[in-house]
Amino acid sequence: MARRTKEEAELTRLAIMRSALDIFCEKGYSKTTFDEIAKRINLTKGAVYWHFRNKPDIITTLMKEAFYRANEIISQKVPEITSLDDLKAYFLYDAELIKDNSEYRKFLFFIIFQMEWSETLFNKIGGSVKEIRDFPIKKIKEALTNAQKSGEISPDINLDQMAVTVFSLWTGMLNYSISNNAVAGFPELFGKSFDCLIRGLKDERS
């Protein structure tokens, strides 16, 4: 009985998150109320408050769930990111997931283009999602560091700057592809651009 109750609670939590994301996308974050989130799935407002303290709590959970779900799927294909090939493969699998998964794409569109970020809100949830924000740059730098140690890329490259450059390539193409409804070609576009960038790093040695 306890297991069933726990499973039902988890299903309710997921339903609340889906309802919240739907209404956030339709009305905007600031105009969405807990009453509306609850009514969409035939719950009371109190039921929503039982799972989430406030809207920043919902946003934080949406971000964590999307990241960990995607990372779990991709990690089955790329268990570790220790080389430039691993790094490219990780991003390509993520691009494929974005292309094929409409819910993931909907969440990204909302977070990137619709979410009403303010300094107060960003500061409120920043610490909770720090691991998510730091993950791409950290993994990019690790792969670049290993490539530099092995002589694959030039020894005089500033790895901090290059990590930001690679991440900016990813985010720029992601934003373009989602905003222009061009996700079908996103994996190939990123793959070719990534290869061009890495070739440039290798050419700097000569």
C-alpha positions as CSV (number, residue, x, y, z in Angstrom):
1,M,0.0,0.0,0.0
2,A,2.8,2.4,0.9
3,R,4.5,1.6,-2.4
4,R,1.3,2.4,-4.3
5,T,0.9,5.7,-2.4
6,K,4.5,6.6,-3.3
7,E,3.9,5.8,-6.9
8,E,0.7,7.8,-7.0
9,A,2.5,10.8,-5.4
10,E,5.2,10.6,-8.0
11,L,2.6,10.5,-10.8
12,T,0.9,13.5,-9.3
13,R,4.2,15.4,-9.1
14,L,4.9,14.7,-12.7
15,A,1.4,15.8,-13.8
16,I,1.8,19.0,-11.9
17,M,5.1,19.7,-13.7
18,R,3.6,19.0,-17.1
19,S,0.6,21.2,-16.3
20,A,2.9,24.0,-15.1
21,L,5.0,23.9,-18.2
22,D,2.0,23.9,-20.5
23,I,0.5,27.0,-18.8
24,F,3.9,28.7,-18.5
25,C,4.2,28.3,-22.3
26,E,0.6,29.5,-22.9
27,K,0.4,32.4,-20.5
28,G,3.9,33.2,-19.3
29,Y,5.6,32.5,-16.0
30,S,4.5,35.6,-14.2
31,K,0.8,35.2,-15.1
32,T,0.5,31.6,-14.1
33,T,-1.0,30.7,-10.7
34,F,-1.1,27.6,-8.7
35,D,-4.9,27.6,-9.0
36,E,-4.6,27.3,-12.8
37,I,-1.9,24.6,-12.6
38,A,-4.2,22.6,-10.2
39,K,-7.4,23.0,-12.2
40,R,-5.7,21.9,-15.4
41,I,-5.3,18.4,-13.9
42,N,-8.3,18.4,-11.5
43,L,-6.3,18.9,-8.3
44,T,-6.7,21.4,-5.5
45,K,-4.2,24.2,-5.0
46,G,-3.2,22.6,-1.7
47,A,-2.2,19.4,-3.6
48,V,0.2,21.5,-5.7
49,Y,1.6,23.2,-2.6
50,W,2.2,19.8,-1.1
51,H,4.7,19.1,-3.9
52,F,6.1,22.5,-4.6
53,R,6.5,25.5,-2.4
54,N,6.3,28.2,-5.1
55,K,6.9,28.8,-8.8
56,P,10.7,29.1,-8.6
57,D,10.6,25.6,-7.0
58,I,8.7,24.3,-10.0
59,I,11.2,26.0,-12.5
60,T,14.1,24.5,-10.6
61,T,12.6,21.0,-10.7
62,L,11.8,21.3,-14.4
63,M,15.4,22.3,-15.1
64,K,16.8,19.5,-13.0
65,E,14.5,16.8,-14.4
66,A,15.1,17.8,-18.0
67,F,18.9,17.8,-17.5
68,Y,19.1,14.5,-15.6
69,R,16.7,12.7,-17.9
70,A,18.6,13.8,-21.0
71,N,22.0,13.1,-19.4
72,E,20.9,9.6,-18.3
73,I,19.8,8.8,-21.9
74,I,23.0,10.2,-23.5
75,S,25.3,8.6,-20.9
76,Q,24.1,5.2,-22.1
77,K,25.8,6.0,-25.4
78,V,28.7,8.1,-24.0
79,P,29.5,7.0,-20.4
80,E,32.5,9.3,-20.1
81,I,33.6,12.5,-21.7
82,T,37.4,12.3,-21.8
83,S,38.2,13.1,-25.4
84,L,37.2,15.4,-28.2
85,D,35.4,12.5,-29.9
86,D,33.5,11.8,-26.7
87,L,32.6,15.5,-26.4
88,K,31.3,15.6,-30.0
89,A,29.4,12.4,-29.5
90,Y,27.7,13.7,-26.4
91,F,26.6,16.9,-28.1
92,L,25.4,15.0,-31.1
93,Y,23.3,12.6,-29.1
94,D,21.8,15.6,-27.2
95,A,21.0,17.2,-30.6
96,E,19.3,14.0,-31.7
97,L,17.3,13.9,-28.5
98,I,16.2,17.5,-29.0
99,K,15.2,16.8,-32.6
100,D,13.2,13.7,-31.7
101,N,11.7,14.6,-28.3
102,S,9.0,17.3,-28.6
103,E,8.6,17.6,-24.8
104,Y,12.3,18.2,-24.3
105,R,12.2,20.7,-27.2
106,K,9.2,22.4,-25.7
107,F,11.0,22.8,-22.3
108,L,14.1,24.3,-24.0
109,F,12.1,26.7,-26.0
110,F,10.3,27.9,-22.9
111,I,13.5,28.3,-20.8
112,I,15.5,30.0,-23.6
113,F,12.8,32.2,-25.2
114,Q,9.8,32.5,-23.0
115,M,11.0,32.4,-19.4
116,E,10.8,35.8,-17.7
117,W,14.2,35.8,-16.0
118,S,14.9,38.5,-13.4
119,E,18.0,39.1,-11.3
120,T,16.0,38.2,-8.2
121,L,14.6,34.9,-9.6
122,F,18.0,34.0,-11.1
123,N,19.7,34.5,-7.7
124,K,16.9,32.5,-6.0
125,I,17.3,29.4,-8.0
126,G,21.0,29.8,-9.2
127,G,22.5,27.8,-6.4
128,S,20.1,24.9,-6.9
129,V,21.0,24.5,-10.6
130,K,24.7,25.4,-10.4
131,E,25.7,21.8,-11.2
132,I,23.6,21.9,-14.3
133,R,24.9,25.3,-15.4
134,D,28.6,24.3,-14.8
135,F,28.4,20.8,-16.3
136,P,28.9,21.7,-20.0
137,I,31.8,24.0,-19.5
138,K,33.4,21.6,-17.1
139,K,33.2,18.6,-19.5
140,I,34.3,20.7,-22.5
141,K,37.4,21.9,-20.6
142,E,38.2,18.3,-19.4
143,A,38.1,17.1,-23.0
144,L,40.2,20.0,-24.3
145,T,42.7,19.5,-21.5
146,N,43.2,15.9,-22.4
147,A,43.5,16.8,-26.1
148,Q,46.1,19.4,-25.3
149,K,48.1,17.0,-23.1
150,S,48.1,14.4,-25.8
151,G,49.2,16.9,-28.4
152,E,46.0,16.8,-30.4
153,I,45.5,20.5,-30.1
154,S,47.9,23.4,-29.8
155,P,49.7,23.8,-26.4
156,D,49.3,27.6,-26.4
157,I,45.5,27.6,-26.5
158,N,43.7,29.2,-23.6
159,L,41.5,26.3,-22.4
160,D,39.1,28.5,-20.4
161,Q,38.4,30.7,-23.4
162,M,38.1,27.8,-25.8
163,A,35.7,26.0,-23.5
164,V,33.5,29.1,-23.6
165,T,33.8,29.2,-27.4
166,V,32.8,25.6,-27.8
167,F,29.8,26.0,-25.5
168,S,28.8,29.2,-27.3
169,L,28.9,27.3,-30.6
170,W,26.5,24.7,-29.1
171,T,24.1,27.3,-27.5
172,G,24.1,29.5,-30.5
173,M,23.2,26.7,-32.9
174,L,20.6,25.3,-30.4
175,N,18.9,28.7,-30.1
176,Y,18.9,29.2,-33.9
177,S,17.6,25.7,-34.6
178,I,14.8,25.8,-32.1
179,S,13.7,29.4,-32.8
180,N,13.7,28.7,-36.6
181,N,12.0,25.3,-36.3
182,A,15.1,23.8,-37.9
183,V,15.9,21.1,-35.5
184,A,15.9,18.4,-38.2
185,G,19.3,19.6,-39.4
186,F,20.6,20.6,-36.0
187,P,22.8,17.5,-35.4
188,E,24.5,17.6,-38.7
189,L,25.0,21.4,-38.5
190,F,26.6,21.2,-35.1
191,G,28.8,18.2,-36.0
192,K,30.2,19.9,-39.1
193,S,30.8,23.2,-37.2
194,F,32.4,21.4,-34.3
195,D,34.8,19.6,-36.7
196,C,35.7,23.0,-38.3
197,L,36.5,24.5,-34.9
198,I,38.7,21.6,-33.8
199,R,40.5,21.6,-37.1
200,G,41.3,25.2,-36.5
201,L,42.8,24.4,-33.1
202,K,45.0,21.8,-34.7
203,D,46.1,24.1,-37.5
204,E,47.4,26.6,-35.0
205,R,50.4,24.3,-34.2
206,S,51.8,24.6,-37.7
